[in-house]
Amino acid sequence: MIASGSSDCDLINKLRLLQRYEYGWDGRAAAGANTASFEDACSFAPLIGGAIAPPEESIHANGNAVLVFEGPGLFASLQFTGNGTIAAYVRRGIDEWDGEVPYDRESVPSVLGDMIGLSRSR
């Protein structure tokens, strides 16, 4: 089973649609979807659980999958690099964090879990 709930399935379905984007999808020179990045993002969906704010999905011009969480006092942008890391910017209240963290497709990296309010693992 890919996902544990309908919101997981909805997010995965939306990511799968973005994963079809090919080179030039923006009308310019945007890279095609990075398959490994989208696989990482899809594996993250079931870990989100009862997140403070459900994420919005998008594709970066470099082809990587991006999940953005926004809610009261929270902004987080997670870019899945496809090489076992997540590049993240998180602002919660006056606290900010920016960096890359390892991602194993099994659990939410602790710094992201703490700042966004995610703590699930498979």
C-alpha positions as CSV (number, residue, x, y, z in Angstrom):
1,M,0.0,0.0,0.0
2,I,1.4,3.4,-1.0
3,A,-0.5,5.6,1.4
4,S,-2.4,5.3,4.6
5,G,-5.2,7.8,4.0
6,S,-7.1,9.7,1.3
7,S,-5.0,12.9,1.8
8,D,-1.9,10.8,1.3
9,C,-3.3,9.4,-1.9
10,D,-4.4,12.9,-3.1
11,L,-0.9,14.3,-2.6
12,I,0.8,11.3,-4.2
13,N,-1.6,11.6,-7.2
14,K,-0.7,15.3,-7.6
15,L,3.0,14.6,-7.3
16,R,2.6,11.8,-10.0
17,L,1.0,14.4,-12.4
18,L,3.9,16.8,-11.8
19,Q,6.4,13.9,-12.3
20,R,5.3,13.8,-16.0
21,Y,6.7,17.3,-16.7
22,E,9.3,17.2,-19.4
23,Y,12.2,19.6,-20.3
24,G,10.8,23.1,-21.0
25,W,7.6,22.6,-19.2
26,D,7.7,26.3,-18.1
27,G,8.0,27.5,-21.8
28,R,11.7,28.2,-21.2
29,A,14.5,25.8,-20.1
30,A,13.1,24.2,-17.0
31,A,14.5,20.7,-16.4
32,G,12.2,17.8,-16.7
33,A,11.0,16.1,-13.5
34,N,13.7,14.4,-11.5
35,T,12.2,10.9,-11.0
36,A,14.3,10.1,-7.8
37,S,13.2,13.4,-6.3
38,F,9.5,12.7,-6.9
39,E,9.9,9.1,-5.5
40,D,11.3,10.7,-2.4
41,A,8.4,13.2,-2.1
42,C,5.9,10.4,-2.7
43,S,7.5,8.3,0.1
44,F,7.3,11.4,2.4
45,A,3.5,11.8,1.9
46,P,2.4,9.0,4.3
47,L,4.8,10.4,6.9
48,I,3.0,13.7,7.1
49,G,0.1,12.5,9.1
50,G,-1.7,15.2,11.0
51,A,0.6,18.1,9.9
52,I,-0.2,21.5,11.2
53,A,-0.8,22.6,7.6
54,P,-1.2,20.2,4.7
55,P,1.4,20.8,2.0
56,E,1.1,22.2,-1.5
57,E,3.1,20.4,-4.1
58,S,5.1,21.9,-6.9
59,I,8.1,21.3,-9.2
60,H,11.2,23.5,-9.1
61,A,12.7,24.7,-12.3
62,N,15.6,22.3,-11.7
63,G,13.0,19.4,-11.9
64,N,12.9,18.6,-8.1
65,A,9.7,18.0,-6.2
66,V,8.8,20.6,-3.6
67,L,6.4,20.5,-0.8
68,V,5.4,23.8,0.9
69,F,3.7,23.9,4.3
70,E,2.0,27.2,5.3
71,G,0.0,27.9,8.4
72,P,-0.3,30.3,11.3
73,G,3.3,31.2,12.1
74,L,4.7,28.5,9.8
75,F,6.3,28.5,6.4
76,A,8.4,25.5,5.2
77,S,9.7,24.7,1.8
78,L,11.1,21.2,1.3
79,Q,12.9,20.4,-1.9
80,F,13.6,16.7,-2.4
81,T,17.0,16.4,-4.1
82,G,16.6,12.8,-5.2
83,N,20.0,11.9,-3.7
84,G,18.9,11.1,-0.2
85,T,18.6,14.6,1.1
86,I,16.0,17.3,1.6
87,A,17.0,20.9,1.1
88,A,14.7,22.9,3.4
89,Y,13.9,26.4,4.6
90,V,11.6,26.5,7.6
91,R,10.3,29.6,9.4
92,R,8.3,29.1,12.5
93,G,7.4,32.3,14.4
94,I,10.8,34.1,14.6
95,D,12.8,30.9,14.4
96,E,14.4,30.1,11.0
97,W,16.3,27.1,9.7
98,D,17.9,26.5,6.4
99,G,19.9,23.5,5.3
100,E,20.0,20.0,3.9
101,V,19.2,16.9,5.9
102,P,19.5,13.2,5.1
103,Y,16.3,11.5,4.1
104,D,15.9,7.7,4.2
105,R,12.3,7.3,2.9
106,E,11.4,5.8,6.3
107,S,11.1,8.7,8.7
108,V,10.9,12.4,8.9
109,P,14.3,14.0,9.7
110,S,14.1,15.1,13.3
111,V,14.9,18.8,12.7
112,L,12.0,19.0,10.2
113,G,9.7,17.0,12.4
114,D,10.4,19.3,15.3
115,M,10.0,22.5,13.4
116,I,7.0,21.6,11.2
117,G,5.2,19.3,13.7
118,L,5.8,16.0,11.9
119,S,7.0,12.9,13.7
120,R,5.9,9.8,11.9
121,S,7.8,6.9,10.6
122,R,6.8,3.8,8.7
